[in-house]
Amino acid sequence: MYTFTKEERLCSQKLLDELYHKGSSFLLYPFSVIWLPQEPVAKPVQVVLQVPKRRFKHAVDRNYIRRRMREIYRLHKSELLYPFLKSDQTLLLGISYIGKELPEYAFMDSKLKEVFKKLVKEIALKQEGEPS
């Protein structure tokens, strides 16, 4: 379960547009998160990880942060995210790093865990609000 396959990456321009136009979002520094429940696809979550070029001019820095985010997501998705999702839906997820400095691994790890916990709460609240 500690994998990050191609099916888990959100690459479709159509789905990305839908995520950014219809998705719900929240901010938990240094991450901005946008999410949208979808009809079921192969994987329970499709994710896009972003680091803005405006804040980090060098591609080396952007790649460094993105690799760390991907690694943390890969290690914690099965225990903090997947068990709380309904089996009949897929979640489109966009996570953007909005901090201004290169982060330590431990800091990013703890903050992304908090992001997953808050995301699960947000999804539960949205599901409670929907009529059955």
C-alpha positions in Angstrom: 0.0 0.0 0.0 3.0 2.3 0.3 3.0 3.1 -3.4 2.3 6.2 -5.5 1.2 4.9 -8.9 0.3 6.8 -12.1 -3.4 6.1 -11.5 -3.1 8.1 -8.3 -1.8 11.2 -10.0 -4.2 13.8 -11.2 -3.1 14.6 -14.8 -6.4 15.1 -16.7 -6.9 18.8 -17.6 -10.7 18.3 -17.6 -10.6 17.0 -14.0 -8.1 19.7 -12.9 -10.4 22.4 -14.3 -13.3 20.8 -12.5 -11.3 20.6 -9.2 -10.3 24.3 -9.3 -13.8 25.6 -10.3 -16.1 23.4 -8.2 -13.8 22.2 -5.3 -13.8 23.1 -1.7 -10.7 24.4 -0.1 -9.0 25.2 3.2 -5.6 26.6 4.3 -3.3 25.0 6.8 0.0 26.7 6.7 2.2 25.9 4.8 -0.3 24.0 2.6 -3.3 25.1 0.7 -5.7 22.2 0.0 -8.5 21.9 -2.6 -10.7 18.8 -2.8 -13.7 17.5 -4.7 -15.6 14.2 -4.4 -16.1 12.5 -7.8 -17.7 9.4 -9.3 -15.6 6.2 -8.6 -12.5 5.6 -10.7 -9.7 3.0 -10.2 -8.1 4.6 -7.2 -9.9 6.2 -4.1 -7.8 9.4 -4.4 -6.2 11.3 -7.3 -3.8 13.9 -6.2 -1.8 16.8 -7.7 1.1 18.3 -5.7 2.2 21.8 -6.5 4.9 24.2 -5.6 4.6 27.7 -7.2 7.4 29.0 -9.4 6.7 32.5 -8.1 8.0 31.6 -4.6 10.8 29.2 -5.6 12.6 30.3 -8.8 14.9 27.3 -9.0 13.5 24.1 -10.3 15.8 22.2 -7.9 14.0 23.7 -4.9 10.5 23.0 -6.3 11.4 19.4 -7.1 12.9 19.0 -3.6 9.7 20.1 -1.9 7.5 18.2 -4.3 9.5 15.0 -3.7 9.2 15.4 0.0 5.4 16.0 -0.2 5.0 12.9 -2.5 7.0 10.8 0.0 5.0 11.9 3.0 1.7 11.4 1.1 2.8 7.9 0.0 3.7 6.9 3.6 0.6 8.2 5.3 -2.3 7.9 2.8 -3.2 4.3 3.8 -3.5 5.0 7.5 -4.8 8.6 7.6 -6.9 9.1 4.5 -8.1 5.9 2.7 -9.9 4.3 5.7 -12.2 7.3 6.1 -13.4 7.5 2.4 -16.5 6.0 1.1 -15.9 3.1 -1.3 -18.3 4.4 -3.9 -16.5 7.7 -4.6 -13.1 9.1 -5.7 -11.6 12.2 -4.2 -9.8 14.7 -6.3 -7.1 16.4 -4.2 -4.8 19.3 -4.9 -2.1 20.2 -2.3 -0.1 23.4 -2.9 2.9 24.3 -0.8 2.6 28.1 0.0 5.5 28.5 2.4 8.3 30.9 1.7 11.3 28.8 2.8 12.6 25.3 2.3 11.0 23.2 5.0 12.5 20.5 7.3 11.1 17.0 6.7 9.8 16.6 10.2 7.8 19.9 9.9 6.3 18.9 6.6 5.5 15.5 7.9 3.6 16.8 10.9 1.8 19.5 8.9 0.7 17.0 6.1 -0.7 14.7 8.8 -2.7 17.6 10.1 -3.9 18.3 6.6 -5.1 14.7 6.2 -7.0 14.9 9.5 -8.6 18.2 8.7 -9.5 16.9 5.2 -11.2 13.8 6.7 -13.2 16.1 9.0 -14.2 18.4 6.1 -15.3 15.4 4.0 -17.4 14.0 6.9 -19.1 17.4 7.5 -19.9 17.7 3.8 -21.3 14.2 3.7 -23.5 14.9 6.8 -24.9 18.0 5.1 -25.9 16.1 1.9 -29.4 14.6 1.8 -29.5 10.8 1.6 
